[in-house]
Amino acid sequence: MRASVQLVLTLLTTLISAAVAVPAGSSLAGEAGAAGGRALVLDLERGSFRGFLRWQTPTVVTAEGEKVPLKEPKNKRIKEEDRRNAPMVAASPAPEGWNTAGFDARLWPRVRSAAVIGQWYGGSALSAGNPAEWGTVCLRGTFTVDDPARVKGLKLHLVFHGGAVVYVNGKEVGRKFLPTGKLKPDALAEAYPEQAYLRPDGKLYGERDERQFKDRMACRTRTLGDGGLDISSEALRKGVNVLGVEVHAAPLRDLQVGGAYAKVSWRGTPTPWPHAGVTEARLSADSALGLETSVGPAPGVRIYTCSPLESVEVWDYAHPEEKLWPIRLIGARNGVFSGKAVLSSAAAIKGIKATASDLKLKGGEAKIPASAITLRHAEPARKQVSWNVAQRFDRLLSDFPFDAEPVKISIRKKKVQPAPAAVAPLWVTVRVPADAEPGEYAGKLGVEAGGKKFEVPVELAVHDWKVPDPKDWSMRHNLYQSPESVARYYKVKMWSDRHWDLVGKSFKVLHDAGSKILVLNLTVKSPNMGNSQSMVLWIKQPDGSYKHDFKNVERYLDVYEKAAGKPAIVCVNVWGYFSDKNKAKTPPLKVSVLDPATGKISDVQQPPYGTPENAAFWKPVLTGLRERLKKRGWFDVTAVCFTSYCYFPTKKMVDVYHDIWPDGRWMNSSHSNPRAWKGTSVSMPVPYSEWVW
């Protein structure tokens, strides 16, 4: 049985979300985003909900409503009568009480847009991640009511796939397209009509049909009614209220997965479209009287705890119910484990400080000292130096106190952009001593922010097992280190002493995460790297020949060895993608040439791949590199990398490499997973493969 997938919901939902331009609880909240001056209380697009998705094998029904087995995908090698039935399996349902106040929703990630897996083409009903394998979607939103009697005209606008039931404080207030009575976890929604699957000519819809048959396909989405669902103020209570939306999947019609209707209108195999999910959820009222809306950050400083696996964004805010649940860590001896609390406010948060207490063993005398705990805060990503996702966070910093300023962002293709918010994730990282006594430990995280003081409980369960040192791990998490990225981010001169110090620190961080790969870029703009200089410098001589400067390579190897020991893979970038079969026009990669007279560095293109000139160009460099690697005892893990979409190096390229390093190895980076690559009359092994699909 698969585990529930609430922890990865944020990876499965579209991250193009938006927030209103005013903070929750402000005097303008009643005018924010709702038509006709209505107060927007909760909104899926504005991050008001946390969610849970339950996976299950799709159920198939005929036009007469008879359940039939879902068969394994069609295959030319399998007779129709021999196709096996798919096993019916499902994840655990949402816990009891999920739609009531007081439920611990820390493991339910925030949903910032439609809670639905979009349609894709070329797969089948049994393909991993297909839109029809999600059986239940639960959304949970909270808002505060000061006086239920003053709340007027509360209405829910809901657009969904499947069938929906709505709860307020655990009590049902409406349902549509679902059977009556108590719903079981595997309850099915009302099946969709034939027009949801077929064009007028009887073919299944294809990707290019969505515009032409937009009106016909509109029946795939359902609503609670033209005007939405009216919710009586009698369903409310003073304090925190919970709106719960539970959507169950509709069954697949058999015409979607086989039979006489298996032909698609333009290409591919029939892939199910979403049969469960929520695309719009907005709760609004006549005005904001009597309640506090939850569609943006509150003016004051708030703090909440969430799963360390959740990617907090710079506009996320504390929901009304999110109190200080303990930061819960599950660990083992000699391991490193993290949890986090998050501060949020509509205004700047000044003077943020954090302190950690010792973690004391419950029922014992042992303790893990505060010195074993590292406190850090996440820095908002900046376009100038960070990855190109402005709404995310980048590095973790340990400089306390600090200020969190509201961050203004613009999310592409969104009409309503998030309101500026000050958000500060605070990370608590415990390095459990190797001799720690197993058991339950407890302590506190003290936080000062914006003139307020918070005390967050910290719980750590230490299991009686010792985590091996990173150097002894059998599972690797190989991550490329980019010296040029380090120089650009910290604005230091390439290959300066300060640069080397930072490179060493980055190697240490990667090593502690389990990375054991060392990448040597002997070309400019090596595949996957984009570097502006090659690590080896070519020095042109008066007679036109070259000498070679290895000092940067040697220092790079020294710094790595000091930080991480011997690598498991030394990846050498020499040649780029080229294919005789596809007549690729990509020019050969360049190398950096040093002019000893002026000290200037320029680029020179290497000779065409697979030629005698290319072999002569690289032989002295690879020979010199081999000597240095053998001296360290690292040549046995060294390989030249070939990166392509899904192709192999040409035979002539293999010949050139084999002539220089007859006992050399290849590393593959592509959509293929080869074991060896062949030259004209030789074969070379490929022991390392970055095999991605």
N, C-alpha and C positions, 0 to 999 in steps of 0.2 A: 504494500500500500504506500502510495506516495505521501510525503509529508505535506502539510498545508503550505500554501505559497504566499502567505501574507508578507513575508520578509522580502520578497522580490517583486512585489506589486509595482513599485516605482520604476523598475526596469521594464515592465511590460506595458505600462500606460504611457501615452504621449506626454512629453514634458513641455508642451507649449501651453503654459497656464497663464492666468492673469489675475490681477487683484484690483479692487476699486481704488480710486485715487484719493480716498479719505480713510483715516483709521477707524477701526471699530469703536463704538461707544462715543464717537464725536457727535457734535450737533449736526453735522452734515451727513451722517450715516443714513438717515432716512431718505436722502435724495440719490444715493449711490447706485447707479447701474440698473435700477428697475424702472420699467415703463410707467408712465402716468404718475410719477412722484411717489410710488410705493417704496417702502423700506425693504432693502434686500437683507435678509437675516442670515441665510446660508447660501453658498453657491459653489458648486463643484469646480467651476473654472477658477475660483478665487481661493482654492485651498482650504475650504471649510470642512472637508470630510477626511476621515481615515478609512481605509478599505481592506477587504479580505476577499481573495479569490479561491474558490475550491475547484480543483481539477477532477474530472471524471470522464470515463469513456462515453462518447456520445451514444444516445439511444436513437434507434431508427424505427419509424412507423410507416405503414402504407397509407394510401388515401382513405382506406376504411378504418384507420386507427389501430390496426393490428401491429404489435411490436414484432420486429424481425431482427435477426442478428446482424451486427456490423461485420462485414467480411474483410479479410485482409486485402490489401490493394491488388488490383488485377496485374497479372504477369503473364507474358507470352509462354513462359515455361511451365505454368500451372494451369491445369484444366479448370474450367469454371466450377465443375462439381467438386473439385478438390480444394477449393479455397476455404481456408479455416475461418472459424468465427473468432472475432477479437475478444480477448478476455475483458470482462466488465470489472474495472477497478476504479477506485475513487480515493481522494484524500479525505482527511478528517473534516467534519463540518465545523462551522463557527461555534465557539464555546457558548454554553448556556449563559444567558444574561448579557449578551453582547450589546443588546439594544436598550439597556437600562443604565441609569446613573451609577457611578461607582465602579464600572467595569475598567479593568486595567488594559488600556489599548496601546501600550508602549510598542508592542510588536506589530501593530497595524500601521503601515506607513501612510503618510499623507498622500492623498490623491489630488493632483493639481489640474487634471483635465479628464477627458472621457475615460471611464473605467471599462474599457473594452479592448479586445485584441482585434486589430483591423484585418480585413480580408487580404489574403495573398493568393498568388496563382502558381500553379505548377506542382502542387502537393496533393495530398489526399486526406481523408478523414482520419487516417492513422498517422499522419506526419506529425512529428513533435512540434508543439506550439501552434497547431492549427486553431483557428478561432472557435471551432465548435467543441473543443474539449474542456471548456470552462462551464461547469455545471451550476455554480452558485456565485453570485457577486453580492457582497454585503457592504453597505456604506453607513458610516456612523458620524453624525454631525451634532455638535453641542452648542447651545446658546443659553444665555442667562435671562430669566424673567424676574422683574422686580414686583410686578403686580399683574397676575393673569387676567384679571377683570378688565384691565386697560388695553390688552392686546386685541386688536380688532382686524378682521379680514385676513387671517393667516391662511396662506394658500401655497401648495406645493406644485410646481411645474416639473414634470418628470418625463423624459424621453428615454426609451430603453429597448432592448431586445429581449424576447422571452416573455415572462410573466412577473409581475411585481406585487409585493405586499409592503405596506408602509406602517411603521410603528411610531408612536410618540410615548416615551417613557415606558417602553415595553408592552404597551397595549396597542392592538391593531386598530388603525383608523381608516384603512382602505386597502383594496386589492383589485387587480385586473389581470385577466387572462390566466388565472390559476384556479384550481379546484377549491371548493369550500372545505371547511374543517381544518384540523391541525395539519400543518405541512411537515412532511418528512424531509430529510435532507436530499433525497433523490426524487422529490416530487417534480413532475414535468409541467411546463406551461402548455398552453393551447398551441397546437401545431399551426404552422403557417400555411396559407393557401398556395395553390399551384403557381400563381403568378409571381410569388416571391422567388421562385426558382427558374421559371421558364419564360423565354421570349414568346411573342405571339406565334412564331414558327415552330415552337416546341423544343428549341435548343436551350441548353443551359446558358445563363448569362456569362459573358466573358468580361475581361477588364475594360474593353473598349465600348461596352454597352451601357455603362453607368450614366453617361450623359444622354444618350438617345432615349433610353427607357427610364429616365429619372422618376417620372410620375408612377409608372407601373411598379417600380422597385421600392417606392415609398412605403409600401406595406411592411417592409422588413423592420421598420422602427415603429414603436407603439407608444402611446401616451395614456395618462390616467383619465383623459377626457379633454375636450376642446378648451375648457377653462381651467383645467388643473383640478387638484383635490383640495377641497375646503377642510380646514382643521379647526375644530371648535376650541375656544379658549378653555373649555372645561377639561380638555386633555392636558393642559399645562399645569405646572406647579411653580411655586416660588423657589427661586434658585436655579440650579443647572437643569436644563431640559435636554433630552436626547431624541433626535430624529433618526430613526433607523429605516433604511431601504434595503429590502432583500429581494433579489431578482433570481429566478430559477430559469434554467435553459428550456427552450422549446425543443422537442425532438427533431432530428433530421428526417426529412421526407425521403423515402427510398429512391425517389427519382433523382436526388442529389448525388447519391453514391453508387449508382449502377443501373442495371436494367436497360430498357429501351431508350432511356434519356441520357445516356452517358456521353453524348457528343457535346462538346463545348462550342460556343459560337465562333471562337477565333483561334485559340491555341490552348495547349496545356491539358492537365488532368483536372476534373471537377474538384475544386477545393471549397469546403464549406465556408459560408460567411458567418459572422457572429450570431449565435443563437442565444446568448446571454450577455448582458452588459448594460451599462448606463452611459448615455452620451450627454445628457443634460439633467441637472438637478438643482433647482432654485427654490428656496423657501422665502416668501416675502409676506409683508403685512401692510395694512393701510398706512401705518406710520410706525416710528420707532418708539412710541410711547409705551412704557411698561416693560421694555426689554432692552438688552444689550446685544447688538448684532455681532456676528462673527465672520466678517468677510475681509478682514484686514487687521493689521497690528493695532493693539490698544495704545493709548497715549502713555501710560505708565510702564515701568519695567516689570516684565513677567519672566518666569523661569519654568522650564519643564524638562523632563527626561524622556529620552527615546532610544530606540535600538541603535547600537553602534553601526549596524549594517545599513541604516537609513541614510541616504544622501540628503542632508539638510541643504536647502537653498537660501540665498541671501534675502528672500522676501517671505520666508516661512515665519509664522507667528504662533504664539501659544494660544491654543483653544481654551475656552472658559473652564472646561472641566479638568484640564491637564494640570494636575497638582504635582507635588514633589514625590512621585514614587521613588523608591530607592534606585540608585544606579546598581544594577545587578551584574556581577561578573562571575563567569564560570571558568575556573582556571586549574592549573596543575603546577607542580613544583618545577622550577627552572624555566617557566614560560613567561610570556609577556602578554597582558590582557588589558583591554581598554573598554571604557564606557563613556557616556557623555551626558551633560546637561546643556540646555540651550537657553540663552537670554534673548528676549525680543522686546522691541518697543517701536512706536511710531517716531519717536524723537531719539536724538543721540543718547547713548548710554556712557556716562563719564566715569572714569576712575575705577575700572573693573579690576578687582583683586580676587585671588583665589588661594586658599590654603587647604592642606590635607592633613588629617590627623593620622595617628597610628591606626592600623587595623588590628583589632584584638580578637583573639580566638574566643568564641562563645563557650563558656563552661571550662575554660582552661587559662593558663598563664601565658601562653605563647602570643607573640604579636609580630606583625610585619611592620617595620618602622616606616614613618613618613618619608624617610630618605629613599625608600624603594619605590616611591610614587612620583611620577612626573606629571605635572600639570601644564597643559598647553591650550592655546586657543587657535581657531581656524581663521585664516586671513581670506577675505573675499578675493576672488580671482580678478585680475586686472588685465585688460586686453593687451596692454603694452608688453607684458612679460609672461602672461599666463596662457593656459590653453583657451581655446576660443569658445568658452561657455561662460558667459558673463554672470549667469545666475548661480553659479556654483562657488565653492570655496577651493582654495589652493593649499598652500603649505600650513603646517602647524608651528606656531611660535610660542616661545616661553617667556616673553618679555611682559611681565606684570609690574605695575598696573598698566592698563591700556584703555583707549576709548573706542567704542564702536559707533561709527557714524552711519546715518541712513544711506543706503546704496540705491541709486536710481539706475534701473536697467530697462532695456527694451528687448522684448522677446519677439523674434521674427514671426511675421504673419499673424500677430495678435492685434486686434483693434483696440482693446482696453489693456493697458500695460499695468504691471504691478505698481502699487504705491511704494515710494521709498520706505525702507524699513531698516532699522538697526538690529542685526542678528549676530549673536556671538556664541557659536558652539564651543563649549569648554570640555576638553578631553582629559579624562583621568586614566593614566596608564600605570599599571602595577607590574613591576618586575618581581615575580615571586621567587624568593630565595630557593636554591636547590635543596636546602635542608629544612624547608618549612614544614611544620607539623600539619598534616591534613585536617580539614574541618571547615566550619563556617566562621568567617571573620566579619567584623563590622567596624565601621568608622564613619567619618563625616567629611564632606566637602564644604568648606565655608566660602561663601561668595559675597562680596560687597560690590554693588553696582548702582549707580545713580542715586546714592544716598540711602539705599535699602540694603538690608542684610538677609541672606538666605542660608539655610543649613540643609544640605542635601545628604540623606543617608547613603552610605556606600556599603554594599554587601559583596563579599567575595567567598565563593566556595572553592577550596583547594582540594583537589583529588589526590589520592595517594599514587601518583604516577609521575615520573620525571620526564619532562620534555627534553629530548636530545639537544645538544648545541647545534646551531644552524649548519655548521660544517659537516655534521653527521646526518643531516636529513637525507632521506632517500627520495622525497618529493621535492622538486625544484620549482621555483617561481622566477624563471629567468626574465629579467628586465634589462633593457639596454641602458647604459649610462652614456650620456652625451656631454662631453667636456665643453663643447661650444655653447650648449644651452645653459650650463652653469655659469660660464663667463658672461653671457648676455643678461641672465637674470640678475646676477649680483653686480653687474657693471664693473667687472674687473678685467684686466688685460690678459689675453690668452697666454697661457704657459708662464705666468708670473708666479712668484712664491705664494701669493694669496690665492691664486687660481688653483694651484696644486693642493693647497690646504683644503679648499672647498671640494675639489674632486675626491680627495681621500675621505672626507666626511660623507659624501654621497655614496661612495663605495661601501662604507660601513653600514649606512641605512639599508642599501640594497642587500647586503650580505645578511643582515639581521632578518630581512624578509624572506630569505631563502634563495636569493639569486646567486648563481654561480657561473655566469657568462661574462666574458670579457671581449669587447668588440674593438678591433683595430681597423680604423678607416685609412686604407692606403691610397684612397682616391678622393677627389673632391665630389661632394654631393653623393656619397655612397648611398646605395638603396636603403630606404627606411630611415635615413639619418639627416640628409640635407646639409651636411657640414661644408664650410667654406674653404677649409684647408685639409690637405692630406697630412697624416701624422709623420710620414717620412718626407723629407724635403729633397727634391732633385736639385743638384748644383751643377749647372752647365759649365763644361770646360772649354778652353780655347779651341780644341780640336773637334768640338761638337759632341763629345761623349759626356757622360754624367758621373758625378760622384753622389753619394747619398748620405744624408744627415739623419741618424737614428736617435738623436738625443731625446726627442719627445716621446718616441716609442719606449725607450728604455726607462724614462722617468715614469711613464704611464704604468708600465709593468711593475716598477718598484712600489708605486703608490698603491696599486691593487694588492700586491702581495702583503704589504704591511697591514692593510685594512681587512683583507678577506682570505689570505693564504693562496693556495693553488686553485685556479678556476676549474670548473668541470668542462667548460668549452671555451676555446679561444677562437672567436669568429673573425676571419680576415676578409675584408672587402677589397677585391681587386678588379673584378669584371662586373659589368652591368648586363641587363637583359639583351639578348640578341638571338634571332632565330632565322636560319636560312629558309625554313619551311614557310614562315609567315612574312619573309622579306622585310623584317623590321628596319625602319630607317633611323632608329635611335642611335646617335653618334656614341662612340666609345667614351667612357668616363675620363675625366681629366685628372691630372696630378698637380701638386704645387711645386713651383720652381723658384729657388732662391737666387737672386743676383747678388753675389758676394761683394760687388763693388758698391752697390747702393743700399743693400739690405732689403730691397723690395721683393715681395712675393707675387708671382703671377701664375696663371694656369696654362698648362700645356696638355693637349689631348694625346692620349696614348695611341699607338698604332692600332689598326683594325684587329679585332679579336680573331684568334685562331690562325694568325699568320706568323711566319718566322720572325718578322720584325717585332711582333708583340712578345714573342718568347724571349728575344734578345733584350727587349726593354725591361722585362720583369725578372729575368734570371738573377742578376746581381742583387736586386732588392729582396727577393724571396730567399735567396741563399743567405744573405746577411740576417734576415729575420729568423731563418731556421737555426742559425748558429746561436743566436741570443735565446731562443726558446728552448733549445736542447740544453743549454747551459743551466737553465732553471729547472729542467725536467718537465717542461710543459708542451713539448712538441707532440706528445702522444695524445693530447686532447685538442690539437689545433686542426682547423678545417677552413677551407676557402668557401665563402658563401655565394650561392647563386640564387637571385631573387627574380621571380617572374609571376605571371598570373597563374599558369598551370603547365608551363613548358619546361623542357630540359635544356641544358647547355648543348651547343652544337658539338658534333664529334671532334671538330678541329680545335674547339676550345678545350675539350677534355685532353686531346693530344698534347697541347701546349703545357697544360698543368702537369700532366704525367711526365713530360720530358724534364721538367724542372724539379718536381717532387714525385718521384716514382711511387713512393710509399705514402703519398698525401691522401687526404680525405676531403670530402665535400660536405657542406651543410646546405640544406634545401630550405627555401622560404617561399612557399607557394600554396596552391590549393591541391597539390599532389603529394604523395608520400612514397617517393622512390627508395629503393634499397641500394641501387647502384646506378651509375651513369656510364655509358659506353662511348669510347672514342673510336677511331678508325679500326684499330685492332687490339685495343686494351679496354679494361673495365676498372673503374675506380669506385670505392665504397662511399655510401652516403649514410653515415651513422647518426647524423643529427638532422632533425627535420622540424621546422616550424610549419606545421600542417594545419591550415585554417580553412574552414568552410562556413 
